[in-house]
Amino acid sequence: MNATTQQQSSSGEQPMKRKRFSYFKTHYQYYLLLLFPLAYFILFKYGPMYGLVIAFKDYNMFQGMLKSPWNDFDTFRQLFRMSLFYKVVRNTLLLNVIDILVSFPVPIVLALLLNELKKAWFKKGAQTILYLPHFISWIIIGGMVYQLFSTNTGLVNHFFLLFGIDPVPFLTNKYWWLFIYLAAGVWQSAGWGTILYLAALTGINKELYEAAEVDGASRLKRMWHISLPGIRSTIVILLILQIGHIMTIGFDRPFVLGNTMVMDYSEVISTFVYKVGIQSAQFSLATAIGFFQALIGLILVFAADRIAKRMGEQGIW
């Protein structure tokens, strides 16, 4: 009986193997294309994770990662004793939280407005103009900001002088600098985020809009009761990802726009890592900061996902 059962199972496995081989032979091009992103993540995402051991060692570039002695968490003790570390963490959280509050709703509003446009040529032109800044380097954007808002040579302050208004220190006063920092971020990123929400809006059944219009619903009510609920899951997923990056901040934007006069706000984790790791060659300390940053980000992602699921949303897992 057992021999018969084994023979039947082996005979059943052979057609399955042939079917899998035939499927792979037919679609092998897709697997070959998959090798490129897979190699990218292995080489540049997972491979460098081995370098995290530097945070737990007295790293010496001449000895290498393997031969450098372990330091029994002394790097983290040194890090948590630094008063500047808490300042850059505060600034990173402050800038990212305000950035989410200001920048996150803007693409949603733009997508809802663009979705209501009837002229296709105008809609496409507006989309193109809106997402072009996403492809401009922060170095170029920084130069534009200085040309516009510099106290002595900025175009805006020259315009103020024509009307007898004193120059405004947009880039040297920390409160004005914060406004410019946020405005530049909105201008650079809003258009790209709009594309994601417009793609989600295309998935909403058009019959819902037609039925609401027949019932006498205004455009505002259609946006509120149909468009927004239709993209709610997309909004939640993107918000979770944003919250997960709340401890992570890009290097270019604060470094280019910042200066010594506004270091109370502009000195963030990424610029601090640059000064500690590159300028001061304290590689173990810089790695410890990055490890701490990644750990907090991971915790925030899991927490935001759990909250979203308890609120009845799908989440990201």
For each residue, the residues with C-beta under 8 A, 3 or more apart:
1: 4 5
2: 5 6
3: 6 7
4: 1 7 8
5: 1 2 8 9
6: 2 3 9 10
7: 3 4 10 11
8: 4 5 11 12
9: 5 6 12 13
10: 6 7 13 14
11: 7 8 14 15
12: 8 9 15 16
13: 9 10 16 17
14: 10 11 17 18
15: 11 12 18 19
16: 12 13 19 20
17: 13 14 20 21
18: 14 15 21 22
19: 15 16 22 23
20: 16 17 23 24
21: 17 18 24 25
22: 18 19 25 26
23: 19 20 26 27
24: 20 21 27 28 31
25: 21 22 28
26: 22 23
27: 23 24 30 31
28: 24 25 31 32
29: 32 33
30: 27 33 34
31: 24 27 28 34 35
32: 28 29 35
33: 29 30 36
34: 30 31 37 38
35: 31 32 38 39
36: 33 39 40
37: 34 40 41
38: 34 35 41 42
39: 35 36 42 43
40: 36 37 43 44 45
41: 37 38 44 45 46
42: 38 39 45 46 47
43: 39 40 47
44: 40 41 47 48
45: 40 41 42 48 49
46: 41 42 49
47: 42 43 44 50
48: 44 45 51
49: 45 46 52
50: 47 53 65
51: 48 54 65 287
52: 49 55 56 287 291
53: 50 56 57 65
54: 51 57 59 65 68 283 284 287
55: 52 75 76 284 287 288 290 291
56: 52 53 70 71 73 75
57: 53 54 65 68 69 70 71 75 284
58: 68 69 70 71 74 284
59: 54 65 68 283 284 287
60: 63 64 67 68
61: 64 283
62:
63: 60 67 68
64: 60 61 67 68
65: 50 51 53 54 57 59 68
66:
67: 60 63 64
68: 54 57 58 59 60 63 64 65
69: 57 58
70: 56 57 58
71: 56 57 58 74 75 284
72:
73: 56 76 77
74: 58 71 77 78
75: 55 56 57 71 78 79 284 285 287 288
76: 55 73 79 80 288 292
77: 73 74 80 81
78: 74 75 81 82 285
79: 75 76 82 85 285 288 289 292
80: 76 77 85
81: 77 78
82: 78 79 85 86
83: 86 87
84: 87 88 267 272
85: 79 80 82 88 89 272 289
86: 82 83 89 90
87: 83 84 90 91 267
88: 84 85 91 92 267 268 269 271 272
89: 85 86 92 93 247 269
90: 86 87 93 94
91: 87 88 94 95 264 265 266 267 268
92: 88 89 95 96 247 249 268 269 270
93: 89 90 96 97 246 247
94: 90 91 97 98 265
95: 91 92 98 99 178 181 249 254 265 268
96: 92 93 99 100 245 246 247 248 249
97: 93 94 100 101 246
98: 94 95 101 102 178 182
99: 95 96 102 103 104 182 185
100: 96 97 103 104 239 242 243 246
101: 97 98 104 105
102: 98 99 105 106 182 185 186
103: 99 100 106 107 182 185 186 189 190
104: 99 100 101 107 108 238 239 242
105: 101 102 108 109
106: 102 103 109 110 186 190 193
107: 103 104 110 111 189 190 191 192 193 194 196 197
108: 104 105 111 112 197 228 231 235
109: 105 106 112 113
110: 106 107 113 114 130 190 191 194 197
111: 107 108 114 115 194 197 198 201 231
112: 108 109 115 116 197 201 223 227 228
113: 109 110 116 117
114: 110 111 117 123 126 127 194 198
115: 111 112 198 201 223 227
116: 112 113 219 223
117: 113 114 122 123 126
118:
119: 122 123
120: 123 124
121: 124 125
122: 117 119 125 126
123: 114 117 119 120 126 127
124: 120 121 127 128
125: 121 122 128 129
126: 114 117 122 123 129 130
127: 114 123 124 130 131 191 194 195 198
128: 124 125 131 132
129: 125 126 132 191
130: 110 126 127 133 190 191 194
131: 127 128 134 135 191 192 194 195
132: 128 129 135 136 191
133: 130 136 141 187 188 189 191
134: 131 188 189 191 192
135: 131 132
136: 132 133 140 141 188
137: 140 141 252
138: 141 142 188 250 252 253 256
139: 142 143 252 256
140: 136 137 143 144
141: 133 136 137 138 144 145 184 188 256
142: 138 139 145 146 256 257
143: 139 140 146 147
144: 140 141 147 148
145: 141 142 148 149 171 180 184 257
146: 142 143 149 150 154 171
147: 143 144 150 153 154 155
148: 144 145 154 155 156
149: 145 146 154 156 157 170 171 180
150: 146 147 153 154 157 170 171
151: 154 157 167 168 169 170 171 172
152: 157 167
153: 147 150 158
154: 146 147 148 149 150 151 157 158 167 170
155: 147 148 158 159
156: 148 149 159 160 168 170
157: 149 150 151 152 154 160 161 167 168 170
158: 153 154 155 161 162
159: 155 156 162 163
160: 156 157 163 165 166 167 168
161: 157 158 164 165 167
162: 158 159
163: 159 160
164: 161
165: 160 161 168
166: 160
167: 151 152 154 157 160 161
168: 151 156 157 160 165 173 176
169: 151 172 173 176
170: 149 150 151 154 156 157 173 176 177 179 180
171: 145 146 149 150 151 176 177 180 257 259 261 262
172: 151 169 176 177 259 261 262
173: 168 169 170 176 177 261 262
174: 177 178 261 262 264 265
175: 178 179
176: 168 169 170 171 172 173 179 180
177: 170 171 172 173 174 180 181 257 258 262 265 266
178: 95 98 174 175 181 182 265
179: 170 175 176 182 183
180: 145 149 170 171 176 177 183 184 257
181: 95 177 178 184 185 253 254 257 265 266
182: 98 99 102 103 178 179 185 186
183: 179 180 186 187
184: 141 145 180 181 187 188 253 257
185: 99 102 103 181 182 188 189 253
186: 102 103 106 182 183 189 190
187: 133 183 184 190
188: 133 134 136 138 141 184 185
189: 103 107 133 134 185 186 192 193
190: 103 106 107 110 130 186 187 193 194
191: 107 110 127 129 130 131 132 133 134 194 195
192: 107 131 134 189 195 196
193: 106 107 189 190 196 197 238
194: 107 110 111 114 127 130 131 190 191 197 198
195: 127 131 191 192 198 199
196: 107 192 193 199 200 234 238
197: 107 108 110 111 112 193 194 200 201 231 234 235
198: 111 114 115 127 194 195 201 202
199: 195 196 202 203
200: 196 197 203 204 230 231 234
201: 111 112 115 197 198 204 227 230 231
202: 198 199
203: 199 200 230
204: 200 201 208 209 226 227 230 231
205: 208
206: 209 210
207: 210 211
208: 204 205 211 212 226
209: 204 206 212 213 222 226
210: 206 207 213 214
211: 207 208 214 215
212: 208 209 215 217 221 222 225 226
213: 209 210 216 217 222
214: 210 211
215: 211 212
216: 213
217: 212 213 221 222 225
218: 221 222
219: 116 222 223
220: 223 224
221: 212 217 218 224 225
222: 209 212 213 217 218 219 225 226 227
223: 112 115 116 219 220 226 227 228
224: 220 221 227 228
225: 212 217 221 222 228 229
226: 204 208 209 212 222 223 229 230
227: 112 115 201 204 222 223 224 230 231
228: 108 112 223 224 225 231 232
229: 225 226 232
230: 200 201 203 204 226 227
231: 108 111 197 200 201 204 227 228 234 235
232: 228 229 235 236 313
233: 236 237 313 314
234: 196 197 200 231 237 238
235: 108 197 231 232 238 239
236: 232 233 239 240 308 313 314 315
237: 233 234 240 241 314 315 316
238: 104 193 196 234 235 241 242
239: 100 104 235 236 242 243 304
240: 236 237 243 244 301 304 305 308 315 316
241: 237 238 244 245 301 316
242: 100 104 238 239 245 246
243: 100 239 240 246 300 301 303 304
244: 240 241 297 298 300 301 304
245: 96 241 242 248 297
246: 93 96 97 100 242 243 297 300
247: 89 92 93 96 269 293 296 297 300
248: 96 245 269 270 293 294 297
249: 92 95 96 253 254 268 269 270
250: 138 253 254 270
251: 254 255 270 271 274
252: 137 138 139 255 256
253: 138 181 184 185 249 250 256 257
254: 95 181 249 250 251 257 258 266 267 268 270 271
255: 251 252 258 270 271 274
256: 138 139 141 142 252 253
257: 142 145 171 177 180 181 184 253 254 266
258: 177 254 255 262 263 265 266 267 271
259: 171 172 262 263 266
260: 263
261: 171 172 173 174
262: 171 172 173 174 177 258 259 265 266
263: 258 259 260 266 267
264: 91 174 267
265: 91 94 95 174 177 178 181 258 262
266: 91 177 181 254 257 258 259 262 263 271
267: 84 87 88 91 254 258 263 264 271 272
268: 88 91 92 95 249 254 271 272
269: 88 89 92 247 248 249 272 273 289 293
270: 92 248 249 250 251 254 255 273 274
271: 88 251 254 255 258 266 267 268 274 275
272: 84 85 88 267 268 269 275 276 289
273: 269 270 276 277 286 289 290
274: 251 255 270 271 277 278 279
275: 271 272 278 279 280
276: 272 273 279 280 282 285 286 289
277: 273 274 280 281 282 283 285 286 287
278: 274 275 281 286
279: 274 275 276
280: 275 276 277
281: 277 278
282: 276 277 285 286
283: 54 59 61 277 286 287
284: 54 55 57 58 59 71 75 287 288
285: 75 78 79 276 277 282 288 289
286: 273 276 277 278 282 283 289 290
287: 51 52 54 55 59 75 277 283 284 290 291
288: 55 75 76 79 284 285 291 292
289: 79 85 269 272 273 276 285 286 292 293
290: 55 273 286 287 293 294
291: 52 55 287 288 294 295
292: 76 79 288 289 295 296
293: 247 248 269 289 290 296 297
294: 248 290 291 297 298
295: 291 292 298 299
296: 247 292 293 299 300
297: 244 245 246 247 248 293 294 300 301
298: 244 294 295 301 302
299: 295 296 302 303
300: 243 244 246 247 296 297 303 304
301: 240 241 243 244 297 298 304 305 316
302: 298 299 305 306
303: 243 299 300 306 307
304: 239 240 243 244 300 301 307 308
305: 240 301 302 308 309 315 316 317
306: 302 303 309 310 315
307: 303 304 310 311
308: 236 240 304 305 311 313 314 315
309: 305 306 312 313 314 315
310: 306 307
311: 307 308
312: 309
313: 232 233 236 308 309
314: 233 236 237 308 309
315: 236 237 240 305 306 308 309
316: 237 240 241 301 305
317: 305
